[in-house]
Amino acid sequence: MTASRRPGLLTDLGAAVLALVLVAIATMLGKWQYDAWQAHRDAEARDLTGITPVPLTDVMGSDDRFPAPDLGRPVEVAGEWLDGGFWVDDRELDGEAGYWAVAPLQVDDSAVLVVRGWAAEPDPALLQATGDADLTGWLQAPDGSLVTDADPSDDVFPEIRVADAVQRVDVDLYSAYLVAQEPAEGLRPAELEALPSPSRFTGIRNLLYALEWWVFGAFAAFIWWRWRRDATAPEVAEALGTTEVGQPTPR
């Protein structure tokens, strides 16, 4: 014969309620940490392109490294166009391949490269930039894939690299370039190359905490299930004095 060790109603109900409470708490805390992880990523990947422009010198100095959190920020600059402009090839606009017209703009004792617009072909007349300028542009980081220039003697570059452009001017260059919001005459607006994207390690601690809480909740549910399975498992009723049904226990 068999008998079950089913716990009392209050014990069974209390264990179930405790398990539910622990699972609910772990789930909520895990969700809170997950939301914190997502908030960190959203903050790092925020789109700054539509905010109020600020002077370039408020964001970075001429000798500063590129400020990664300010990628895409609109900045204002005023200065004088310098010789040394160039084209950057393989730049698309609405799916059409073309070129960027880039010129250095002197700001105080240094200069910043400015993408003045896009053209389907590198027309020398469109590259000319003279006189003073007062413009607003989106802050972008120089390229760095080290693509080889097929013809270093012409005015067409494969990328915007400060190390290449500095050889064309007599002043220091900012470690950034601007994409002008308003294109120069004869040019079309250039599209931004890059917007902020979060690092894979951004807020990773919060994500790990979230996983830890969810694992704890799953463990609490497992412990309750295991306890109840063991508590209600049948066992041989040795106290009845039989080994098999109808057979007396040997003396």
C-alpha positions as CSV (number, residue, x, y, z in Angstrom):
1,M,0.0,0.0,0.0
2,T,1.1,3.6,-0.5
3,A,0.4,6.8,1.3
4,S,1.1,10.4,0.4
5,R,2.9,13.0,2.6
6,R,0.7,15.9,1.3
7,P,1.3,19.0,3.5
8,G,-1.5,20.8,5.3
9,L,-3.6,23.3,3.4
10,L,-2.1,26.3,5.2
11,T,1.5,25.1,4.6
12,D,0.8,24.4,1.0
13,L,-0.9,27.8,0.5
14,G,1.8,29.6,2.4
15,A,4.6,28.1,0.3
16,A,2.8,29.0,-2.9
17,V,2.2,32.6,-1.8
18,L,5.9,33.0,-0.7
19,A,7.1,31.6,-4.0
20,L,4.8,34.0,-6.0
21,V,6.0,37.0,-3.9
22,L,9.6,36.1,-4.5
23,V,9.1,35.6,-8.2
24,A,7.2,38.9,-8.5
25,I,9.8,40.8,-6.6
26,A,12.6,39.3,-8.7
27,T,10.7,40.0,-11.9
28,M,10.1,43.7,-11.0
29,L,13.7,44.3,-9.9
30,G,15.0,42.6,-13.0
31,K,12.7,44.8,-15.1
32,W,13.9,47.9,-13.3
33,Q,17.5,47.1,-14.0
34,Y,16.7,46.3,-17.6
35,D,15.0,49.7,-18.0
36,A,18.1,51.3,-16.5
37,W,20.3,49.5,-19.0
38,Q,18.1,50.7,-21.9
39,A,18.1,54.3,-20.5
40,H,21.9,54.3,-20.5
41,R,22.0,53.2,-24.1
42,D,19.4,55.7,-25.2
43,A,21.3,58.5,-23.5
44,E,24.5,57.6,-25.3
45,A,22.7,57.2,-28.6
46,R,20.7,60.3,-28.3
47,D,20.1,62.2,-31.5
48,L,21.4,65.7,-31.1
49,T,20.8,66.9,-34.6
50,G,17.7,68.9,-33.8
51,I,18.8,70.8,-30.7
52,T,19.8,74.4,-30.5
53,P,23.2,75.1,-32.0
54,V,26.1,76.3,-29.8
55,P,29.4,77.8,-30.8
56,L,32.0,75.3,-31.8
57,T,34.4,76.6,-29.2
58,D,31.9,75.7,-26.5
59,V,32.1,72.1,-27.5
60,M,35.8,71.6,-28.3
61,G,39.0,73.4,-28.7
62,S,41.3,73.3,-31.7
63,D,43.7,70.9,-29.9
64,D,41.1,68.7,-28.3
65,R,40.2,65.2,-29.3
66,F,36.9,64.6,-30.9
67,P,34.1,64.7,-28.3
68,A,32.3,61.5,-29.0
69,P,29.1,62.4,-27.0
70,D,28.7,65.4,-29.2
71,L,28.5,63.5,-32.5
72,G,25.8,65.1,-34.6
73,R,25.5,68.2,-32.5
74,P,24.8,71.4,-34.5
75,V,27.5,74.1,-33.9
76,E,28.0,77.6,-35.1
77,V,31.2,78.9,-36.6
78,A,32.3,82.2,-38.2
79,G,35.5,82.7,-40.0
80,E,37.2,83.1,-43.4
81,W,37.4,80.5,-46.2
82,L,40.9,79.3,-46.9
83,D,42.4,77.7,-50.0
84,G,42.9,74.0,-49.9
85,G,39.4,72.7,-50.6
86,F,38.9,69.2,-52.0
87,W,36.3,66.7,-53.0
88,V,35.4,63.5,-51.2
89,D,34.2,60.7,-53.5
90,D,31.7,57.9,-53.0
91,R,29.2,59.9,-51.1
92,E,25.6,59.1,-51.7
93,L,22.5,61.3,-51.7
94,D,19.1,59.7,-52.1
95,G,20.8,56.6,-53.5
96,E,22.9,58.5,-56.1
97,A,26.7,58.3,-55.9
98,G,28.4,61.7,-55.9
99,Y,30.9,63.9,-54.2
100,W,31.2,66.2,-51.2
101,A,32.7,69.6,-51.6
102,V,34.9,70.3,-48.6
103,A,36.7,73.5,-47.7
104,P,38.7,74.7,-44.6
105,L,37.2,77.6,-42.6
106,Q,39.6,79.5,-40.4
107,V,38.3,80.1,-36.9
108,D,40.7,82.3,-34.9
109,D,44.1,80.6,-35.2
110,S,42.9,77.3,-36.5
111,A,40.6,75.9,-39.2
112,V,37.8,73.4,-39.3
113,L,36.8,71.4,-42.4
114,V,33.3,72.1,-43.7
115,V,31.3,69.9,-46.0
116,R,29.7,72.7,-48.1
117,G,27.4,70.4,-50.0
118,W,27.0,67.5,-52.5
119,A,27.5,67.3,-56.2
120,A,27.0,64.6,-58.8
121,E,30.4,65.5,-60.4
122,P,33.5,67.3,-59.1
123,D,33.1,70.6,-60.8
124,P,36.1,72.9,-60.0
125,A,33.9,76.0,-60.0
126,L,31.7,74.5,-57.2
127,L,34.8,73.9,-55.0
128,Q,35.8,77.6,-54.8
129,A,35.1,79.2,-51.5
130,T,36.3,82.7,-50.6
131,G,35.4,85.5,-48.2
132,D,33.9,85.4,-44.8
133,A,31.3,82.8,-43.6
134,D,28.9,82.5,-40.7
135,L,27.3,79.0,-40.7
136,T,25.8,76.2,-38.7
137,G,26.8,72.6,-39.2
138,W,26.6,69.2,-37.7
139,L,29.7,68.0,-35.8
140,Q,31.2,64.8,-37.3
141,A,34.3,62.7,-36.6
142,P,37.0,62.4,-39.3
143,D,37.1,59.1,-41.2
144,G,39.7,56.5,-40.2
145,S,39.4,53.4,-42.4
146,L,42.7,54.3,-44.1
147,V,41.4,53.8,-47.7
148,T,44.2,54.3,-50.2
149,D,44.0,57.4,-52.4
150,A,44.2,56.2,-56.0
151,D,45.7,59.6,-57.1
152,P,47.2,61.7,-54.4
153,S,47.9,64.5,-56.9
154,D,44.3,65.4,-57.6
155,D,41.7,67.2,-55.5
156,V,39.6,64.1,-54.9
157,F,40.1,62.3,-51.6
158,P,38.5,58.9,-50.6
159,E,37.8,60.1,-47.1
160,I,37.9,63.1,-44.8
161,R,41.1,62.7,-42.8
162,V,42.7,65.5,-40.9
163,A,46.2,64.1,-41.5
164,D,45.6,64.5,-45.3
165,A,43.9,67.8,-45.2
166,V,46.4,69.5,-42.9
167,Q,49.0,69.3,-45.8
168,R,46.8,71.7,-47.8
169,V,46.6,74.5,-45.3
170,D,49.0,76.5,-43.2
171,V,47.1,76.4,-39.9
172,D,46.2,73.7,-37.5
173,L,42.9,71.8,-38.1
174,Y,40.2,70.8,-35.6
175,S,39.9,67.0,-35.1
176,A,36.4,67.2,-36.4
177,Y,34.5,68.4,-39.5
178,L,31.1,70.0,-40.0
179,V,28.3,69.2,-42.5
180,A,26.8,72.5,-43.3
181,Q,23.0,72.7,-42.8
182,E,22.7,75.1,-45.7
183,P,24.6,74.0,-48.9
184,A,26.6,76.5,-50.9
185,E,25.2,77.8,-54.2
186,G,25.1,75.1,-56.9
187,L,25.4,72.3,-54.3
188,R,22.8,70.1,-52.7
189,P,22.6,69.3,-48.9
190,A,25.0,66.6,-47.8
191,E,23.6,63.7,-45.7
192,L,25.2,63.0,-42.3
193,E,27.6,60.1,-42.3
194,A,27.2,59.1,-38.7
195,L,24.9,59.5,-35.7
196,P,25.7,58.3,-32.2
197,S,25.3,54.6,-31.4
198,P,25.7,53.0,-28.0
199,S,28.7,50.9,-27.1
200,R,28.1,47.2,-26.6
201,F,29.3,47.7,-23.0
202,T,27.0,50.7,-22.2
203,G,25.1,49.9,-19.0
204,I,26.3,46.3,-19.0
205,R,26.3,46.2,-15.2
206,N,22.5,47.0,-15.1
207,L,21.8,44.3,-17.7
208,L,23.8,41.7,-15.7
209,Y,21.9,42.7,-12.6
210,A,18.6,42.2,-14.5
211,L,19.6,38.7,-15.5
212,E,20.7,38.0,-12.0
213,W,17.3,38.9,-10.6
214,W,15.5,36.9,-13.2
215,V,17.6,33.9,-12.4
216,F,16.8,34.3,-8.7
217,G,13.1,34.4,-9.5
218,A,13.4,31.2,-11.6
219,F,15.3,29.6,-8.8
220,A,12.6,30.5,-6.2
221,A,10.0,29.0,-8.5
222,F,12.1,25.8,-9.0
223,I,12.6,25.4,-5.2
224,W,8.8,25.6,-4.6
225,W,8.1,23.1,-7.3
226,R,10.7,20.7,-6.0
227,W,9.4,21.0,-2.4
228,R,5.9,20.4,-3.5
229,R,6.8,17.4,-5.6
230,D,8.8,15.8,-2.8
231,A,6.0,16.7,-0.2
232,T,3.3,15.0,-2.2
233,A,5.3,12.0,-3.5
234,P,3.9,8.5,-2.5
235,E,5.9,6.3,-0.2
236,V,5.7,2.7,0.9
237,A,3.6,2.3,4.0
238,E,6.0,0.1,6.0
239,A,4.2,0.9,9.2
240,L,1.3,-1.3,8.0
241,G,3.5,-4.4,8.2
242,T,3.4,-5.6,4.6
243,T,5.9,-5.8,1.8
244,E,3.4,-6.6,-0.9
245,V,-0.3,-6.4,-1.0
246,G,-1.7,-9.4,1.0
247,Q,1.7,-10.8,2.0
248,P,2.8,-10.6,5.7
249,T,6.2,-9.2,6.6
250,P,8.7,-12.0,7.3
251,R,9.6,-12.5,11.0
